[in-house]
Amino acid sequence: MRHRPVSTALALLVGLAGMLVALVLPFAPVTVEQSTVTWPAHGRPVSSSTALFAPYRPAELTAIVPCSAIRAAAGRGRAVTVLATGPAGDGLVLRTEAGTARLLLGRRVVSTTPVAGTAADCRTRVHAGSAATAITIGNTRTITLVGEPVPKVFAFRTDLDPRQAAGMAVTARTASPSTISSTRVKTLLVGVQLLTVLIALGLLSGLRPQTAWGLIARTRQAADDPACSGGRPVGTAGRWWWRTVGVDVGVIGALAGWAVIGPLTDDDGFATTIARNAARSGDVGNYYRWWNASETPFALSEQLLAPLTEVSLAPLWLRLPSTALGVATWFVLSRGVLGAALPAVAGTVGTRLLAAVCLLAAWLPFNLGVRPEPYVALGTTGLLALLWRARGLPALGRAALVAGLTIPVSPAGLLVAAPIVVFAPRIVAIVRGSARGRAEVPARVLLLCCTAAISLTVIFATQTWGGLVAATRWHTFFGPSLPWYHEPDRYRFLLGDDQDGSATKRVPVLLTLALLPVVGALLARRTEPGGADSSAARLAGVVLTALALLWLTPSKWSHHFGAMAGLFASFLVVAVVLLLRRVRAPVADRVSLGVSVVGAALVAAAAGLAFTGPNAWWQPAVYDVPWAAGPVPPMSLPLEWPLLWIGAVVGYAVVGYAVVAAPRSPVSGDASYSSHRHSRVVHSRVGVERALVAAPAVLAVVVAATAVAVLAGSFLAAPLRRPAGSLALVNLHRLTGGPYCGLADDIQVLPDGAVLTRADSSGRLAGFAALAGFDPSSPPPNPPGTGMSTELWGSLVDGPQNTGTMTSPWFRLPTLGSAGGVAVSVSGRTDGGDKLVLEFGRAGPAGVTALGARVPFDRVRPSQDRPNGPPDYRPWRSIGLDAAQVPAGADRVRIHAVDATTEPDGWLAVTGPRLRSVVGLNEFLAGRGPVLVSWPQAFLFPCVRDIVGVAGGLADAPRVVIEAPRRHGRLSAITTDQSQGGDFAALRPFGRLYEVPTRLAGHPEVDWGALELSGDTAARDAYTRTR
């Protein structure tokens, strides 16, 4: 027959073609889309404009400033900025001062041109490119600066009016190597490579070996033998099948319920905004930082998420993929992995329940949301199942496909190498099995490589090698890109006291680390082929290899452990079964007893260490969970005490003794009394020893179940403890048709209104000064004597040791509507001995009748530089009362303040009263966009559709910024930080952001974040953009 040579030749051709196409794809021709910015916009006069370039340095820039504009600036007799693309010392700046024009590139003065008293042509032209920068003054003078970089561009600013600036222009070409569009050639190559993958999978099915590798056959036979595996075959579940189906339903229900009530992951907002922007621009860039560097080569999860964001931005909708991945991982684990690892018991109710507890304990804390770890977890678990059950080339083909699709998801996709390394002998044996001729093995290898090369197709279908190199260079430059020897940082974060070190996140990792040496010690002495012993050995090898591979990933956050959720669960299940099997070992096996006692101690220590962590989660404003700041003590049980868990082991041993001890004994004096008493002692000892052998397994299951119970209980309680802002209630409303705008539905904006006027000249000051008495490093809302600071009093006079009291004059208070209120601005302390109250009254013929006093709530936040530090009392903040809190009939209000402390921050300053209103955030934002939502918050505002875009080397300038809570201020600050490549770095020098008072409805003490408006008077993006 000739079919085998023909199929081998075809396999060689297809495999080689697929590999070559995949390798050529990164270098296939593309169209690089470049944007050219021209300022001012066509047909518009010259005026200052925002212009946010990312990267900050364009690829090329040309600026022309006519001499008339320079002379007009010089004629003002003071320092005037003619043109600036950035703040002083950062960008191109042309200034006139004392009759001289100075041109600065960065901090360097590159030309000085006298203007006053000379008729010489002072027209200035600057052309900057990749090789040099040329400055031409007039028609004769040219300065060439070789190697001078293109100036940074953050804006186009001028102090001149449009008439004086007429003729000034800037043209810049953006630098955006990742913004491309595919050519027909590249699209054709993508189609060819995908076609070769399909053909390769078909050929692998056709090249099925006729004789299985002997060792595989023997191993499989042993695994299917109840005598070797220690239990009955899976198929004997019989009429109890509905119980295992009930476990399936329970797991699916738990994952679905968790999608409703579960917490955020720390990058939900980051990934969602990247996907939203990618859906509009077609470029999966970083959006917030790294100059919008492409996420290549790990952009697959955002590419899959992008079309979903166009359907809805509801958190529940965006959580559907991770929930579906969790369900898929459950079936792969329970049917695929455990079906191969524990064939005799995998289908029993007990094993399914054990697997459910272990998977939920490993999955729930990490893998809800839009981060890529759920994809990697399913991919690694699926690959493990396929390789374990592989008996021919078709299974290897499917495994290669799974590996190829998992790698482009995340750097953690490298974990697919773990099962490949452990099962390498099996892979080699299958590839070599029944091969006829020297060409057939290379043909099979090429087909597998062709299939796995789909990863290159996914990575480079919309990207190039040059774009990948640039993105990698920018990622490495800004970081974090940590070397392998920083891997201990991951465990430091895991054991930290914030959301990275949450108690339930620690449980699956620490339990696995505790049981690995136990399993290793048991297997080092005796291994039974084909049963739980060999399965435990393989899984231990896979887990250890995966943990080692994590050392190679460039970031070291603890959330990457979520990629190992399926591996953790698989190992824990098999380890528990292995330990329980050893219970039936001979009593004389003292080694197993000793190992188990040590193992119980290790598991107890792991449990104690795990539950010393807090029940802390990302963005606590959306769920008020118990025990968020310290160890978890449900029902006052100190779970962080290892002695508690050791006591549980002792109690378990006592139960074992009581169960095995004989309940009855012969009458004393009977001939069999002595032998029976001896037998009873022996059996009691056996019961204790067996209980101790099983103790690590039982304790591990209890710890995992406790973690699941803590998670479920705390997040079920959270919306009951504080409904306002609850993410769980938002998701429920999405299902029931209620309000669905997330956190925005519960945020109230408190914009300021008119300043109240004095009704009389009364008032008493003792130790307070008018229009003074505050920290000059933290100025009031307006200069003293103007605006909201028209009236101002402070006690910071002659140092903080000063004390005093102040009662302001009465101010006229108009009738307040239901959404109205009254407010003041304060700096310093209003507690700790100091006091501030608003007194209300009603004017009458005999004067003002007092109606009562109210104490406004004052929320003081920590410093931006020390987000977890003490409160910073210096910044001015708005406090006040709603109309419902004002005594009925009041038409007068005054301020009474007391400074009774001499501490460094014990002073108090306050402005006069003003009106304020209460407006919902959604209503306030209407028509004020575009909005920049900080990445820690971005997942929580599905109704904020008008977000700023970032594409083609440019970012839109925002008018509104929704900022993160102070505790996450440093993380959010990367967006505007040049040292992090923040795409909105221009907001720091030019944004003039100011905060509008806000609060979480009913809970003003909660730091939900902040709302900031831009006070920049420059036109927004008033330039022409062409591509």
VOKOLMI-781832 format. One record per residue (C-alpha): residue in one letter; chain; x, y, z. Coordinates in steps of 0.25 Angstrom, whole numbers. Layout:
N
A A X Y Z
...
This chain:
1027
M A 0 0 0
R A 5 14 -4
H A -4 22 6
R A 7 24 17
P A 18 30 8
V A 7 39 2
S A 2 43 16
T A 16 45 21
A A 20 54 9
L A 7 62 11
A A 10 63 26
L A 24 68 23
L A 19 78 13
V A 7 84 22
G A 16 84 34
L A 27 91 28
A A 18 101 20
G A 11 104 33
M A 23 107 41
L A 29 115 30
V A 17 124 29
A A 16 126 44
L A 31 130 44
V A 29 139 32
L A 16 146 38
P A 23 156 47
F A 31 161 36
A A 19 162 26
P A 17 175 19
V A 7 185 27
T A 3 199 25
V A 8 207 37
E A -2 218 40
Q A 4 231 44
S A -3 243 49
T A 1 257 46
V A -3 268 55
T A -4 283 50
W A -7 294 60
P A -15 303 59
A A -26 295 53
H A -29 299 38
G A -37 311 38
R A -36 315 52
P A -28 326 59
V A -15 323 67
S A -18 321 82
S A -13 311 92
S A -18 297 91
T A -16 284 98
A A -8 273 90
L A -5 260 98
F A 6 253 90
A A 9 238 94
P A 21 236 92
Y A 24 251 97
R A 34 253 86
P A 28 252 72
A A 36 246 61
E A 37 259 54
L A 34 273 57
T A 34 287 50
A A 31 300 57
I A 30 313 50
V A 29 326 58
P A 28 339 50
C A 36 351 54
S A 24 359 56
A A 20 350 67
I A 33 351 74
R A 34 366 73
A A 19 367 79
A A 24 359 91
A A 36 367 93
G A 28 379 92
R A 21 376 105
G A 33 379 114
R A 32 366 122
A A 35 351 120
V A 25 346 110
T A 24 332 105
V A 23 332 90
L A 22 317 88
A A 23 306 97
T A 21 291 95
G A 23 288 109
P A 26 294 123
A A 39 301 125
G A 51 291 124
D A 42 281 117
G A 40 283 102
L A 42 294 92
V A 40 308 98
L A 42 321 91
R A 41 333 101
T A 44 348 100
E A 50 356 112
A A 57 369 113
G A 57 371 98
T A 63 357 95
A A 57 344 89
R A 62 331 95
L A 60 318 90
L A 60 306 99
L A 60 291 96
G A 58 284 109
R A 67 291 119
R A 77 296 108
V A 77 310 103
V A 80 307 88
S A 79 322 82
T A 78 336 87
T A 73 347 78
P A 73 362 81
V A 59 367 76
A A 58 381 82
G A 66 392 75
T A 69 384 62
A A 62 382 49
A A 68 369 46
D A 59 358 42
C A 56 349 55
R A 47 339 48
T A 50 326 55
R A 48 312 49
V A 51 299 57
H A 51 286 49
A A 54 273 58
G A 56 259 53
S A 62 246 57
A A 76 250 53
A A 77 265 56
T A 70 278 60
A A 72 290 51
I A 68 304 56
T A 68 315 46
I A 67 330 50
G A 64 339 39
N A 69 336 25
T A 84 334 29
R A 86 328 42
T A 85 313 44
I A 88 305 56
T A 89 289 54
L A 89 281 66
V A 93 267 62
G A 87 256 71
E A 78 266 78
P A 65 258 81
V A 51 264 76
P A 45 273 86
K A 34 267 95
V A 20 272 92
F A 10 273 103
A A 2 285 98
F A 3 297 89
R A 3 309 98
T A 5 324 95
D A 3 337 103
L A 0 344 91
D A -14 348 86
P A -19 342 72
R A -16 355 65
Q A -1 356 70
A A 1 341 68
A A -4 341 54
G A 5 332 45
M A 11 323 56
A A 9 309 53
V A 14 295 57
T A 14 282 50
A A 17 269 56
R A 17 254 52
T A 14 244 63
A A 23 233 67
S A 14 220 68
P A 21 208 63
S A 9 199 67
T A -2 206 59
I A -3 198 47
S A -13 192 37
S A -11 179 30
T A -9 177 15
R A -15 167 6
V A -2 159 7
K A -2 158 22
T A -17 155 22
L A -14 144 12
L A -3 138 21
V A -12 138 33
G A -22 130 25
V A -12 120 20
Q A -6 118 34
L A -20 115 40
L A -23 106 28
T A -10 98 31
V A -14 96 45
L A -27 90 42
I A -20 81 32
A A -9 77 42
L A -20 73 52
G A -27 65 41
L A -14 58 37
L A -10 55 52
S A -23 48 53
G A -20 40 40
L A -6 37 45
R A -11 29 57
P A -1 19 62
Q A -5 4 60
T A 3 -1 72
A A 2 7 85
W A 14 9 93
G A 15 -3 103
L A 18 5 115
I A 6 14 113
A A -3 2 111
R A 2 -4 123
T A 1 8 131
R A -13 11 126
Q A -17 -4 129
A A -12 -3 143
A A -19 10 145
D A -32 4 141
D A -30 -8 150
P A -38 -6 163
A A -28 -15 170
C A -17 -5 167
S A -25 8 169
G A -31 4 182
G A -45 5 179
R A -56 2 170
P A -57 6 155
V A -63 19 152
G A -75 13 145
T A -80 6 157
A A -86 19 162
G A -99 13 157
R A -112 19 162
W A -104 30 170
W A -101 37 157
W A -110 48 161
R A -102 52 173
T A -89 55 164
V A -98 63 155
G A -103 70 168
V A -88 74 171
D A -87 79 156
V A -99 88 159
G A -94 92 172
V A -81 97 166
I A -87 104 154
G A -97 111 164
A A -85 115 173
L A -78 121 161
A A -90 128 155
G A -93 133 169
W A -79 138 171
A A -80 146 158
V A -91 154 165
I A -86 156 179
G A -71 154 177
P A -60 164 178
L A -52 172 168
T A -38 168 163
D A -28 179 163
D A -27 180 148
D A -41 179 144
G A -42 194 141
F A -28 194 134
A A -32 182 125
T A -46 187 122
T A -42 201 118
I A -31 195 109
A A -42 186 103
R A -51 198 101
N A -41 207 94
A A -36 195 86
A A -51 193 81
R A -51 208 76
S A -36 209 71
G A -33 195 67
D A -20 196 74
V A -18 188 88
G A -9 198 94
N A -7 200 109
Y A -16 213 109
Y A -11 218 123
R A 4 218 122
W A 16 213 115
W A 13 223 103
N A 1 214 100
A A 11 202 96
S A 4 190 90
E A 1 179 99
T A 7 170 89
P A 11 158 90
F A 1 156 101
A A -12 163 96
L A -21 151 94
S A -30 153 106
E A -32 168 103
Q A -35 165 88
L A -46 155 93
L A -51 165 103
A A -52 177 93
P A -65 172 85
L A -72 169 98
T A -70 184 103
E A -77 189 91
V A -89 181 95
S A -89 185 110
L A -80 190 121
A A -88 184 132
P A -79 177 142
L A -87 165 142
W A -87 164 126
L A -72 165 126
R A -70 154 137
L A -77 144 128
P A -64 139 121
S A -57 137 134
T A -69 130 140
A A -70 121 127
L A -55 118 128
G A -57 114 143
V A -69 104 139
A A -60 99 127
T A -48 97 137
W A -57 89 146
F A -61 79 136
V A -47 78 131
L A -42 75 145
S A -53 66 150
R A -54 58 137
G A -41 60 130
V A -30 61 140
L A -36 53 151
G A -42 43 142
A A -28 40 138
A A -21 42 151
L A -31 34 160
P A -39 26 150
A A -45 17 161
V A -51 28 170
A A -52 40 161
G A -67 38 158
T A -70 36 173
V A -78 47 181
G A -67 48 191
T A -56 51 181
R A -65 61 173
L A -68 68 186
L A -54 68 190
A A -50 74 176
A A -61 84 177
V A -56 89 190
C A -42 90 185
L A -45 97 172
L A -54 107 178
A A -43 110 189
A A -33 112 178
W A -42 119 167
L A -51 128 175
P A -40 137 181
F A -33 140 168
N A -40 137 156
L A -53 146 155
G A -52 158 146
V A -45 161 133
R A -31 158 136
P A -24 147 127
E A -21 137 138
P A -35 129 136
Y A -31 127 122
V A -17 121 126
A A -23 113 137
L A -32 106 127
G A -21 105 117
T A -11 98 127
T A -22 89 133
G A -27 85 119
L A -13 82 114
L A -10 74 126
A A -23 66 124
L A -20 64 109
L A -6 59 112
W A -9 50 123
R A -20 43 115
A A -12 44 102
R A -11 30 95
G A -9 35 80
L A -5 47 71
P A -19 53 71
A A -18 56 86
L A -4 62 84
G A -10 71 73
R A -21 76 82
A A -11 78 93
A A -2 86 83
L A -14 94 79
V A -17 97 94
A A -3 101 97
G A -2 110 85
L A -15 118 89
T A -11 119 103
I A 3 125 101
P A -2 138 95
V A -11 141 107
S A -1 145 117
P A 13 143 122
A A 8 133 131
G A 4 125 118
L A 18 120 120
L A 12 110 130
V A 8 101 119
A A 22 96 119
A A 20 90 132
P A 11 78 128
I A 19 77 115
V A 32 75 123
V A 26 64 132
F A 20 57 121
A A 31 58 111
P A 34 43 111
R A 20 40 107
I A 20 51 97
V A 33 45 91
A A 28 31 91
I A 15 34 84
V A 22 42 73
R A 32 31 71
G A 22 20 72
S A 19 11 60
A A 27 21 51
R A 31 14 38
G A 43 21 31
R A 52 32 36
A A 43 43 30
E A 30 40 38
V A 35 45 52
P A 40 58 46
A A 26 59 39
R A 19 57 52
V A 28 67 59
L A 25 77 48
L A 10 75 49
L A 11 78 64
C A 20 90 63
C A 11 95 52
T A -1 94 61
A A 6 100 73
A A 10 112 64
I A -4 117 64
S A 2 125 75
L A 10 133 65
T A -2 135 57
V A -10 140 69
I A 1 150 73
F A 5 155 59
A A -9 155 52
T A -10 170 55
Q A 5 173 59
T A 19 173 53
W A 32 169 59
G A 36 183 59
G A 24 187 67
L A 27 175 77
V A 41 180 79
A A 37 194 81
A A 26 190 91
T A 36 181 98
R A 46 192 99
W A 36 202 105
H A 31 191 115
T A 45 188 119
F A 49 203 120
F A 37 207 129
G A 35 194 136
P A 32 186 144
S A 41 176 137
L A 47 169 149
P A 58 158 147
W A 56 144 152
Y A 63 146 165
H A 52 155 170
E A 42 143 170
P A 42 144 186
D A 35 157 184
R A 22 150 179
Y A 22 142 193
R A 25 155 200
F A 12 161 193
L A 4 148 197
L A 8 150 211
G A 5 165 211
D A -6 172 219
D A -14 177 207
Q A -22 171 196
D A -10 164 190
G A -9 156 203
S A -23 153 206
A A -25 141 215
T A -33 133 205
K A -23 136 194
R A -12 130 203
V A -20 117 206
P A -18 109 192
V A -3 113 191
L A 1 110 205
L A -7 97 206
T A 0 93 193
L A 14 97 198
A A 11 89 211
L A 6 76 205
L A 17 76 194
P A 28 71 204
V A 18 61 210
V A 15 55 197
G A 30 55 193
A A 33 48 206
L A 23 37 205
L A 26 35 190
A A 41 34 193
R A 39 22 201
R A 29 14 194
T A 21 17 181
E A 10 8 175
P A 10 8 160
G A -3 12 153
G A -10 17 166
A A -11 30 174
D A 4 29 177
S A 8 31 162
S A -2 41 160
A A 2 49 172
A A 17 48 167
R A 13 54 153
L A 4 65 159
A A 15 69 169
G A 25 70 157
V A 15 78 149
V A 13 88 161
L A 27 89 165
T A 31 92 150
A A 20 102 149
L A 24 109 161
A A 39 109 156
L A 34 115 142
L A 27 127 150
W A 41 131 153
L A 43 135 138
T A 31 144 138
P A 34 159 138
S A 24 163 148
K A 23 157 162
W A 9 160 167
S A 2 150 175
H A -10 150 166
H A -2 142 156
F A -5 129 165
G A -19 129 159
A A -13 123 146
M A -9 111 155
A A -23 109 160
G A -26 96 153
L A -12 91 156
F A -14 94 171
A A -28 88 171
S A -23 75 164
F A -11 73 173
L A -19 76 186
V A -29 65 182
V A -19 55 178
A A -11 58 191
V A -23 56 200
V A -27 43 193
L A -12 38 194
L A -12 41 209
L A -25 35 211
R A -21 22 204
R A -9 21 213
V A -19 20 225
R A -21 5 220
A A -6 2 220
P A 0 -7 231
V A 0 -1 245
A A 15 -5 246
D A 18 6 235
R A 24 16 245
V A 29 25 233
S A 16 28 228
L A 11 31 242
G A 23 40 245
V A 22 47 231
S A 7 50 234
V A 9 56 248
V A 19 65 242
G A 10 68 230
A A -1 71 240
A A 8 81 247
L A 11 87 233
V A -3 88 229
A A -7 95 243
A A 5 105 241
A A 0 108 227
A A -14 110 232
G A -10 119 243
L A -1 127 234
A A -12 128 223
F A -22 133 233
T A -13 144 239
G A -16 151 226
P A -28 161 225
N A -41 159 217
A A -36 171 209
W A -40 173 194
W A -38 183 183
Q A -47 195 184
P A -54 193 198
A A -63 205 195
V A -72 195 187
Y A -73 184 198
D A -73 185 213
V A -67 172 216
P A -64 168 231
W A -50 166 236
A A -44 175 224
A A -33 180 233
G A -28 168 241
P A -28 153 243
V A -41 146 240
P A -48 141 253
P A -62 136 249
M A -70 133 261
S A -59 138 269
L A -50 126 265
P A -35 130 264
L A -33 124 251
E A -19 130 251
W A -14 121 263
P A -7 108 258
L A -10 102 272
L A -25 103 268
W A -23 94 256
I A -13 85 263
G A -24 84 274
A A -33 80 263
V A -24 69 259
V A -23 64 273
G A -38 64 274
Y A -39 56 261
A A -29 46 267
V A -38 45 280
V A -50 42 271
G A -42 32 264
Y A -39 25 277
A A -54 26 282
V A -59 20 269
V A -49 8 269
A A -50 5 284
A A -58 -7 287
P A -72 -2 293
R A -73 -15 301
S A -64 -24 309
P A -65 -38 315
V A -68 -39 330
S A -55 -39 338
G A -51 -53 342
D A -55 -58 328
A A -44 -66 322
S A -44 -57 310
Y A -43 -44 318
S A -28 -42 317
S A -28 -45 302
H A -39 -36 299
R A -33 -25 307
H A -21 -26 299
S A -28 -26 286
R A -36 -14 290
V A -23 -7 293
V A -17 -11 280
H A -29 -6 272
S A -30 7 280
R A -15 9 276
V A -18 6 262
G A -30 16 261
V A -21 27 267
E A -10 24 257
R A -20 23 245
A A -26 36 249
L A -12 43 250
V A -8 37 236
A A -21 43 231
A A -19 56 239
P A -12 65 228
A A -23 61 218
V A -34 64 227
L A -28 77 232
A A -25 81 218
V A -40 79 214
V A -45 86 226
V A -36 98 223
A A -40 99 208
A A -55 98 212
T A -53 109 223
A A -47 118 212
V A -59 116 203
A A -68 118 214
V A -61 131 218
L A -62 136 204
A A -77 133 202
G A -81 137 216
S A -73 151 216
F A -78 155 202
L A -92 151 205
A A -92 159 217
A A -85 171 210
P A -98 177 203
L A -105 175 216
R A -95 183 224
R A -95 194 214
P A -104 195 202
A A -99 208 197
G A -89 206 185
S A -90 191 187
L A -85 183 174
A A -94 171 178
L A -106 180 177
V A -102 186 164
N A -101 172 158
L A -114 168 164
H A -121 181 159
R A -115 177 145
L A -123 164 146
T A -136 170 151
G A -136 183 143
G A -132 193 154
P A -122 204 154
Y A -110 198 147
C A -99 210 146
G A -91 204 157
L A -84 212 167
A A -89 225 160
D A -103 222 164
D A -99 224 179
I A -89 236 177
Q A -94 250 180
V A -87 262 175
L A -87 275 184
P A -84 287 175
D A -83 300 181
G A -93 311 179
A A -93 326 183
V A -85 331 195
L A -94 336 206
T A -94 350 210
R A -93 356 224
A A -106 360 231
D A -99 368 242
S A -85 372 247
S A -86 364 260
G A -75 353 262
R A -64 350 273
L A -50 346 270
A A -41 342 281
G A -28 335 276
F A -33 335 262
A A -29 345 251
A A -37 350 239
L A -32 346 225
A A -20 339 231
G A -17 328 241
F A -15 316 231
D A -3 308 226
P A 3 316 214
S A 7 303 207
S A -7 299 206
P A -15 312 201
P A -30 313 202
P A -39 311 190
N A -38 326 186
P A -28 337 190
P A -33 342 204
G A -43 353 202
T A -48 347 188
G A -58 337 184
M A -61 326 194
S A -50 332 202
T A -57 345 203
E A -58 342 218
L A -47 334 225
W A -42 332 239
G A -31 324 244
S A -24 321 258
L A -10 318 252
V A -5 331 258
D A 9 331 264
G A 10 316 263
P A 1 304 265
Q A 2 306 280
N A -8 317 279
T A -22 314 284
G A -35 322 283
T A -50 323 279
M A -57 329 268
T A -72 333 265
S A -74 338 252
P A -85 349 248
W A -99 344 244
F A -100 341 229
R A -113 342 221
L A -118 328 218
P A -128 327 207
T A -139 316 206
L A -133 303 203
G A -138 293 193
S A -139 278 196
A A -125 277 188
G A -119 289 194
G A -110 291 206
V A -99 300 212
A A -84 298 212
V A -71 304 217
S A -57 300 214
V A -47 296 226
S A -33 294 228
G A -27 288 240
R A -34 280 251
T A -48 279 254
D A -47 268 265
G A -37 264 276
G A -41 276 284
D A -44 286 273
K A -58 288 269
L A -66 294 258
V A -81 295 257
L A -91 303 249
E A -101 310 257
F A -115 314 251
G A -125 324 255
R A -137 332 250
A A -137 347 249
G A -147 355 256
P A -150 369 262
A A -142 366 274
G A -131 360 267
V A -127 346 263
T A -134 335 270
A A -125 322 271
L A -131 310 265
G A -120 300 268
A A -106 296 264
R A -101 285 255
V A -87 278 254
P A -84 276 239
F A -76 263 236
D A -62 264 233
R A -54 253 225
V A -39 255 226
R A -31 247 216
P A -17 243 217
S A -6 250 209
Q A -4 246 195
D A 10 242 198
R A 6 234 210
P A -7 227 206
N A -7 218 218
G A -2 228 227
P A -9 238 237
P A -19 248 233
D A -13 260 226
Y A -21 272 232
R A -14 283 224
P A -22 282 210
W A -35 290 210
R A -47 282 209
S A -62 285 207
I A -71 281 218
G A -86 284 220
L A -100 281 223
D A -112 276 214
A A -125 284 215
A A -131 273 223
Q A -121 275 234
V A -124 290 235
P A -134 294 246
A A -147 297 240
G A -150 312 238
A A -135 316 239
D A -131 328 230
R A -118 331 237
V A -105 323 239
R A -92 326 246
I A -79 318 249
H A -74 315 263
A A -60 309 264
V A -51 305 275
D A -36 303 275
A A -33 296 288
T A -20 288 284
T A -6 292 283
E A -1 280 275
P A 6 283 262
D A -7 280 254
G A -16 286 264
W A -20 299 258
L A -33 302 250
A A -36 311 239
V A -50 313 232
T A -56 321 221
G A -70 328 221
P A -82 319 218
R A -87 317 204
L A -99 310 197
R A -97 296 191
S A -106 286 184
V A -107 271 183
V A -106 265 169
G A -105 251 165
L A -91 247 158
N A -98 243 145
E A -106 256 144
F A -94 264 147
L A -85 258 136
A A -96 259 125
G A -90 268 115
R A -76 270 122
G A -68 260 115
P A -59 254 111
V A -55 247 124
L A -43 240 129
V A -46 229 138
S A -34 225 147
W A -31 210 145
P A -34 206 159
Q A -48 211 157
A A -51 208 142
F A -59 195 144
L A -69 202 153
F A -74 212 144
P A -82 205 132
C A -90 217 129
V A -78 226 126
R A -77 224 112
D A -71 237 107
I A -56 233 111
V A -44 239 105
G A -38 232 94
V A -23 228 92
A A -19 224 78
G A -8 227 67
G A 1 234 76
L A -9 244 82
A A -18 244 94
D A -30 252 96
A A -30 263 106
P A -40 260 117
R A -49 271 123
V A -53 262 135
V A -45 252 143
I A -51 241 152
E A -39 239 162
A A -36 227 171
P A -37 226 186
R A -26 232 193
R A -20 218 197
H A -19 215 182
G A -14 229 178
R A 0 225 175
L A -4 214 166
S A -14 223 159
A A -3 234 158
I A 5 226 147
T A -6 231 137
T A 1 245 138
D A 15 242 142
Q A 25 244 131
S A 35 234 138
Q A 24 223 136
G A 21 228 121
G A 7 233 126
D A -1 236 114
F A -7 248 121
A A 5 254 127
A A 1 267 121
L A -9 268 132
R A 1 271 143
P A 7 284 137
F A -5 289 129
G A -18 282 134
R A -20 291 146
L A -29 280 152
Y A -38 284 164
E A -47 275 172
V A -62 276 173
P A -67 271 186
T A -74 257 186
R A -79 246 195
L A -84 232 195
A A -99 234 198
G A -102 231 213
H A -87 228 216
P A -79 241 215
E A -68 234 223
V A -65 225 211
D A -53 229 202
W A -59 225 189
G A -50 233 180
A A -51 248 175
L A -56 256 164
E A -47 266 157
L A -50 276 147
S A -40 283 138
G A -38 298 140
D A -29 299 127
T A -34 311 119
A A -27 306 106
A A -35 300 95
R A -37 285 95
D A -29 278 84
A A -31 290 75
Y A -22 284 64
T A -24 277 51
R A -20 262 51
T A -18 255 37
R A -14 241 35
